[in-house]
Amino acid sequence: SQQGEEDPQALSIQEGENATMNCSYKTSINNLQWYRQNSGRGLVHLILIRSNEREKHSGRLRVTLDTSKKSSSLLITASRAADTASYFCAFLNNAGNMLTFGGGTRLMVKP
Amino acid sequence: DAGITQSPRHKVTETGTPVTLRCHQTENHRYMYWYRQDPGHGLRLIHYSYGVKDTDKGEVSDGYSVSRSKTEDFLLTLESATSSQTSVYFCAISASGLAGVYNEQFFGPGTRLTVL
């Protein structure tokens, strides 16, 4: 399996702090995506970074990609209680036909 | 949930019975996907469709079949359900293929299936 790995599996922080989640993968990729999932709901696409990009921003989200280390990180700045959710990375293989998800990081932001 | 509905939302069935899950979209997107989500495994692709009557296998397709007779509906069938198929099933859609320009996937609300 090409399954990605995420760490930490769970993260608990106070509101206002930054949250960093990491994702590692094993093969060459076309792009890497981050998704959010609230409890009992479907996944929501957050941000996509292509293999030739190193950093991308969207609001309070910052994603980095290091293809030499086969790793990515998602940073959520100035976290809010509403950011409490599970976050998944997913990477697209070079053939462009398989999106593989990591096991997820459960983030809890305490008010 | 971006014009995607799944039915049923919850189902309990017995081992050996057939089960069909339905995904319906109103976005007219060409690509549709079925995933299962299990603790510690994230989401794993079961089957996907790239057009009416065009489907292909994903990572965990054994024990599942799919059909797509029209753009808006993608059916997932468990011919003879087993306890290992207890899971939460998500449908997703995208306008283009995963490597295409409009490749963002939109997910449905999920179906929780329990096989006793």
Contacts between the chains, C-beta under 8 A, distances in Angstrom:
chain1	res1	chain2	res2	distance
A	1	B	59	7.2
A	3	B	41	7.4
A	3	B	42	6.9
A	4	B	42	7.7
A	30	B	98	7.9
A	30	B	99	5.5
A	31	B	99	8.0
A	40	B	110	7.7
A	41	B	1	7.8
A	41	B	109	6.3
A	41	B	110	7.4
A	42	B	1	5.7
A	42	B	4	7.8
A	42	B	90	5.7
A	42	B	92	7.8
A	42	B	107	3.3
A	42	B	108	5.4
A	42	B	109	5.3
A	42	B	110	5.6
A	43	B	43	7.2
A	43	B	90	7.1
A	43	B	92	7.7
A	43	B	105	7.7
A	43	B	107	4.5
A	44	B	107	7.2
A	45	B	104	4.8
A	45	B	105	6.3
A	45	B	106	7.3
A	48	B	103	7.7
A	48	B	104	7.2
A	88	B	42	5.8
A	88	B	43	7.1
A	90	B	42	8.0
A	90	B	43	7.7
A	92	B	98	5.3
A	92	B	99	6.4
A	92	B	103	7.8
A	95	B	99	8.0
A	96	B	97	6.3
A	96	B	98	5.6
A	96	B	99	2.7
A	96	B	100	7.9
A	97	B	56	7.8
A	97	B	97	7.3
A	97	B	98	6.5
A	97	B	99	7.6
A	98	B	45	6.8
A	98	B	58	7.3
A	98	B	59	7.1
A	98	B	98	7.6
A	99	B	45	6.8
A	99	B	98	5.4
A	99	B	105	7.3
A	100	B	45	8.0
A	100	B	59	7.5
A	101	B	35	8.0
A	101	B	42	3.7
A	101	B	43	4.3
A	101	B	44	7.2
A	102	B	42	5.3
A	103	B	40	5.6
A	103	B	41	6.5
A	103	B	42	4.8
A	104	B	42	5.7
